[in-house]
Amino acid sequence: SVVYGIVRKHNGAIRAENLKGRGAVFHVFLPIFECESIEAM
């Protein structure tokens, strides 16, 4: 539920797959965020 909250807050998505006999795979998608670079002081 923690990951779901973070992903939701950032307008992302989670996809889950059940691999029979092998477990589960979770895909987390987050949008690309571009920001201005911060110069070193």
DRENPA-3360 file (N, C-alpha, C; in nm, 2 decimals, always signed):
BEGIN
1 = SVVYGIVR = +0.08/-0.12/+0.00/+0.00/+0.00/+0.00/+0.09/+0.13/+0.00 ~ +0.21/+0.12/+0.05/+0.30/+0.23/+0.05/+0.34/+0.27/-0.09 ~ +0.38/+0.17/-0.17/+0.42/+0.19/-0.31/+0.30/+0.24/-0.39 ~ +0.18/+0.18/-0.37/+0.06/+0.23/-0.44/+0.04/+0.38/-0.41 ~ +0.05/+0.42/-0.29/+0.03/+0.56/-0.25/+0.13/+0.65/-0.32 ~ +0.25/+0.61/-0.32/+0.36/+0.69/-0.39/+0.33/+0.70/-0.54 ~ +0.30/+0.59/-0.60/+0.28/+0.58/-0.74/+0.16/+0.67/-0.78 ~ +0.05/+0.65/-0.70/-0.07/+0.73/-0.73/-0.05/+0.88/-0.71;
9 = KHNGAIRA = +0.03/+0.92/-0.61/+0.06/+1.06/-0.59/+0.14/+1.12/-0.70 ~ +0.21/+1.04/-0.78/+0.30/+1.09/-0.89/+0.23/+1.06/-1.02 ~ +0.10/+1.03/-1.02/+0.03/+1.00/-1.15/+0.09/+0.89/-1.23 ~ +0.13/+0.78/-1.16/+0.19/+0.67/-1.22/+0.09/+0.55/-1.22 ~ +0.14/+0.43/-1.25/+0.06/+0.31/-1.26/+0.14/+0.19/-1.21 ~ +0.07/+0.09/-1.16/+0.13/-0.04/-1.12/+0.05/-0.15/-1.20 ~ +0.13/-0.24/-1.26/+0.07/-0.36/-1.32/+0.12/-0.48/-1.26 ~ +0.04/-0.58/-1.23/+0.08/-0.70/-1.17/+0.05/-0.82/-1.26;
17 = ENLKGRGA = +0.15/-0.91/-1.27/+0.13/-1.03/-1.35/+0.16/-1.15/-1.26 ~ +0.07/-1.26/-1.28/+0.09/-1.38/-1.21/+0.16/-1.48/-1.30 ~ +0.28/-1.52/-1.27/+0.35/-1.62/-1.36/+0.33/-1.76/-1.29 ~ +0.24/-1.84/-1.34/+0.20/-1.96/-1.28/+0.32/-2.05/-1.25 ~ +0.33/-2.08/-1.12/+0.44/-2.17/-1.07/+0.57/-2.09/-1.05 ~ +0.57/-1.96/-1.09/+0.70/-1.89/-1.07/+0.69/-1.76/-0.99 ~ +0.56/-1.73/-0.95/+0.55/-1.61/-0.86/+0.48/-1.50/-0.93 ~ +0.50/-1.38/-0.89/+0.44/-1.26/-0.94/+0.54/-1.16/-0.99;
25 = VFHVFLPI = +0.51/-1.08/-1.08/+0.59/-0.97/-1.13/+0.51/-0.84/-1.12 ~ +0.57/-0.73/-1.06/+0.50/-0.61/-1.05/+0.58/-0.50/-1.14 ~ +0.51/-0.43/-1.22/+0.57/-0.33/-1.30/+0.52/-0.19/-1.25 ~ +0.61/-0.11/-1.22/+0.58/+0.03/-1.17/+0.62/+0.13/-1.27 ~ +0.52/+0.21/-1.31/+0.54/+0.31/-1.41/+0.53/+0.45/-1.35 ~ +0.63/+0.54/-1.37/+0.62/+0.67/-1.32/+0.65/+0.77/-1.44 ~ +0.58/+0.88/-1.44/+0.61/+0.97/-1.55/+0.74/+1.04/-1.54 ~ +0.80/+1.08/-1.66/+0.93/+1.14/-1.66/+0.91/+1.28/-1.61;
33 = FECESIEA = +1.00/+1.33/-1.52/+0.99/+1.46/-1.46/+1.12/+1.53/-1.50 ~ +1.10/+1.64/-1.56/+1.22/+1.72/-1.60/+1.22/+1.85/-1.51 ~ +1.34/+1.88/-1.46/+1.36/+2.00/-1.38/+1.48/+2.07/-1.42 ~ +1.49/+2.20/-1.38/+1.61/+2.27/-1.41/+1.73/+2.22/-1.33 ~ +1.85/+2.22/-1.39/+1.96/+2.17/-1.31/+2.00/+2.27/-1.21 ~ +2.05/+2.22/-1.10/+2.10/+2.30/-0.99/+2.25/+2.31/-1.00 ~ +2.30/+2.43/-1.00/+2.45/+2.45/-1.01/+2.51/+2.42/-0.87 ~ +2.63/+2.36/-0.87/+2.70/+2.33/-0.75/+2.75/+2.46/-0.69;
41 = M = +2.74/+2.47/-0.56/+2.79/+2.60/-0.49/+2.93/+2.58/-0.46;
% end
